[in-house]
Amino acid sequence: MLWTWDKTDAVLNCGILSGVLVGAVHAVVPFACCWSAFLLLWGISAAAYVISAALQVSTKGRAVLITGCDTGFGLGLALHLHRLGFRVFAGCLLADGHGKGAESLRKVRSDRLHVLQLDVTSQGQVQKAVKEVKKLLPEGEELWGLVNNAGLATYGEVEWAQMETLRKVIDVNVLGLIAVTRAFLPQLRKSKGRVVTVTSGLGRMAVPMRSAYVTSKYAAEGFCDVLRYEMRKWGVNVSIVEPGNFIAATGIFSKASIREAAEQMWESASPDVRKEYGREHFDGRMKLMQQYAGSGDKDITPVLNAFTEGLVQRWPQVRYVPMDLYFRTRVFVATHLPEWVYEKLYVG
């Protein structure tokens, strides 16, 4: 079992809850060994958690469908889960167009790794993928997991981003996610399997310049929460993976793509918007985004491990948070402290 920040948080929470419980009992029925009782309860509860977190299901006879396997997390996860023994259905946007990701997956030449053409915004391709999965699954195997990884990132202040761009982001990150999940739920209910969806740290906190992306990730978080409640009676576990900043590893932004998007936004902006914001402010924001594009963790292993635990832990977590300490602290401030504290520290 790999030790992660999530597990550290869980053990600390066991300590907090143990302290509250012992304190409450001590207030009603005073006893001398308050600290001893606290440490004993913390030790027992933490040990029980660690043991339960270490228990896993077998990968044998189980298949996983992953969307967005052309690059980044999806590509890495398809190879990783295949090595673990899963049958993997890797959905690629450019599988039929000889995309680099699809080609690298095909080079594995394994009868347990299938590359599927899958644009999550195309209902026709989604339905075709459902049929292909059923056709390719050998007798005795089942679709155990769905990993919703496909996503689109963009940037720009609210008055700069085109409505067409906003609709495209929502179409991929929200409606595509919902469409794929609905299509494969019958198989997952039958196997009592897993749905694991990548959102973002920006699904828990907002930042300037990312309105379309943040909106889509907040929506994805809400959808997954509702789905988790509804799937309990079917035995289907639903987990969310909230990565921190892995832009340097995934290349989701590049200086060239940021510059190209900036020019499109400036050209499409109304004369009033250009006048009010000014080119100097606009260029300054673009430069900040270009600096951001080279930042973050370069190793996606923590994210791959989070996806994997969502699929193989016998009792998976509701949320996995593969972030560095900076992002974990920022999310904590955003979600637990007064709004003005977050704005003062991080927004300015």
N, C-alpha and C positions, 0 to 999 in steps of 0.2 A: 504494500500500500504506500502510495506517495503522500508525503506530508505537505499540506498546502496552507495558505493563509486562511482559507475557509475552515479548515480543521482547527487551526489555532483559535479562530473566532468562536467556534462551537465549544471548545474546551473552556475558554474564558466565560462564555455564557453559562456553562454548567456551574462555574464558580460563582457567578453573580446570582443565579437562581438559588443555589445552595445557601448563599449568604442571606438572601431575602427570607427563605423558608426558615432557616435556623433562627434568624433574628425575630421573625414573627412568633415562632414557638416560644422562644426565650422571653418575649414580652408578656406572654400569657402564663407560661409555667417556667419561672426562673430556675436555671440549673447551673452548676459550677463549670462544667466542661463545654462551654459554648464554642470555643475555638476548636476543640477536639471534634465536636459534632460537625462543625462546618467543614473541616478538612476531610473527615471520613465521608460525608455526603458528597463533597466535591470529587473525591477520589473514585467513589463508586459510580457516580453519574458520568464522569469523564471516561472511565474505563469502559462502561457500557456503550457510550457513544463510539469510542475508538474501535471496539469490537464490531459493532453494527456497521460502521463505515468501511471496515475491511472485508466484509462478506460480499461476494460477487456471484453473479450468475454466469453460466458457461456461455461461451460464444459459439459452441458447436451447434449446427443446425439452425442458426439464426442469421437473418439478413438485415441490412440497414440501407435505407435510401438516403442519399445526401444531395441537397441542391447546391448549386453554385460551386462546382468542382473545377472550374476553369483555372482558378488561381488561389493564392492565399490559404485561408483556413480550410476551405473545402477540398482543395487538391491535397494538402498535407494530411487531412483527416482520412480521406479515402485510402491513401497508402497505409496510414497508421492502423486503421481498423482492419484492413486486409491482412496485415502482418499479425494481428491479434487472433485471426481465425474467423472473422465474420465473412459472410458473403456480402459484397458491397455493390450497390447500384449507384454509380456516380453520375448524377445529372449535370450536364454541361450545356451552357448556352450555345457554344460553338462546336458541339460534337459532330454535327453534319458539315460544318465548315472547316474542318481540319484545324481546330484551335490547338494551341500548344499544350494546354492542360490535358485535353482529351487525347492527344497523341502520346503524351508521356504516360498516361494511364494505360493506354492500349499496349505500350511496349512491355508492360509487366507480363502480358500473355498468360493470364491465369483464368481458369474456369470459374473462379470465385469473384472476379472483378469485371463488372459489366458497365460499359459507358453508354449512357442514354442521352439522346437529344432532349433537352428540357428547358424551355423558356417558361418560367413560372407565371408569366403574364398571358400565356397562350392556353386557353382552356382545351383546345384540341391536343396540344402536346402533353398537357397534364393527363388527360384521359388515355392517351396513347401510352404514356409511361406506366400507368396503372395496369394496362393490359400486358405490357412487356414484362413487368415484374411478376405478374401471375404466371405468365408463360415460362419465364426463365427459372422460377423457383422449383427446385427438384422436389419430388414427393418426400414428405417427411420434414421439410424445412418450412419456416414461417418468416414473414416480415415482422421483425422484432422492433425495429427502430426507424424513426423518421427524424432526420436532422435538417431543420430549416436554416440553411446557411446563406442562400442567395441574397444579395443585397446591393444597393446602389447608394453611393455617397456623393454629396454635393455641398456647396457652400454659397454664401452670399447673404447680405442683409435682406430683410423682408421686402423692402421696396426695390431691391435689385433683381432678385430671383424671378425668373419668368414663371407664369402659371403652368406652362407646359412642362417645365422642369419639376415643379412641385407635384404635378399629377403623375409624372413618370416615377418619381421616388416613391410616392404612395402606392402606385400600381405594383411595383416590385416588392417593396419592403413590407407592405401591409396586405394588399389584396392578393398578391401572388402567394404570400405565406398562408393566408386563409384558404385559398383555392387548393393548394397542394395538401394542406392538412386535412381538409374535408374529403378530398379524393381518396386518401389512404387510411382514413380512420376505420372503415369497415375491417380492413385487414389487421390493423393494430388492436381493435377491440377483440378480435378473434384470438390473437396471440397474447392479449393482456400485456402489450408492449410499452414502448416509450416514445414520447415526442420531446425532442430537445431542440430548442430554438435559440439562435444567437441574437441578442439585442445589442446593448452597448452600455457603457457607463453613462452615456448620454440618453439612456432610457430612464435614468434616475435623476439626472440634473441637466439643466439647460445652460447653454453657452451662446454668446453672440455669434452671428455669422453662420449658424447651422440650423436655421429654422425648419427647413424641409426635412432634414435628417432627424433632428430631435423629435419633431412631430411624428414621424413614422415610427421611431423607436418607442416613444411613449405609447403609441397605439398598439404596437406589437406586445409590449409588456401587459397591457390591459387584456388583450385577446388571450394571451397565454394563461393569465390568472383565471379568467372565466372558463377556459377550456379545462384547466386543472380541476376546478370544482365539478364540472359536468362529467368528467371522465372517471372520477373516483369510483362510482358504482360499477364501472366496467373493468376496474383493475388496471387502467392505463395511467402510467405516471407521466407527468408533464413537468419539464424542467426548463429553466432559462439560464443561458450563459451570458454574462455581462462583461465582456473584455474591457480592459483599459485602453491605453494608447499603444497600438501595434502597427501604426502606419509605416514605420521604417521597415517592418518585416513583410507586410502585405503589398506595399506599393499602391494602395488604393487611391492615393493622391501622388502626383508628380509635379514638379515645377512647370513643366510644359502644359499639363492638363489644367493646372490652376490658372496659368496665364491665358490659355485659350478660353476657359470659362469666363474669366474676367472681361476679356474683350467682348464676348457675346453679351454679357450683362450690361456693359457700358453702352454698347451700340443699341440695345433694345430698351434702355431706360428712357423715360420721358425727359424732355428738356427741363422741366421743373425739378425732377429728381437730380439730374446732373448738376443743376445750378445750386440746389440746396446742399448737397453733399460735397460737391467739388471734386476735382480730379485728384488733388493731393490726398484727401482723406481716402478716396477709393483706392489709389495706388498703395497707400500705407497699409490698408487692410489686406490687399493682395500679397504684399511682402510678408506680412505676418503669417498668412496661410502657407506661403512657400517655406518659411522657416519651420512651421508646424509639420509640413510634409516629410521632413527629414528626422523627425523626433520619434520618441517612443521605443519600446522594446523591439529588439531584432530577432528574438527567439520566440516562436509561436508555440513552443512545447507546453507552457501552462494552459493555453487555450485548448490544445488537443487533449490534454489530460482531463480538463473539465468536461469536454464533450464525452470523452470515454467513460468517466465516472457516471455521468448521467445515463449512460447506456448499460453499464455493467454492475453498478452498485445495487445490491438487493433492495436497499431502501434509499433511493436517490434523493438528493437535496432539491428543494424548490428552486434555489438560485445558486449558481456557481459564479464566483467573482474573481477571475484571473486578472488581477491588477497589481501594480506595484504599490508601495506604501503611500506615495503621493496621491494617486488616484483613489485609493481606499479611504484616505483621510478626507479628500474632497467630497466624495460621495456621502460619507458620514455627516459632514458639516451640512451638505445640501439637504439631506433627508431627515436629520434629527435636531438641528439647531435652528434658531429663528432665521427667517429669510434674510434679514439685514446683515447677519454675520457672514453668510455666504457671499452676498453681493459685495460687501466691504473687502473681503479677503480675495475673491477671485474674479469679480466682474469689474469693480472699480467705478 
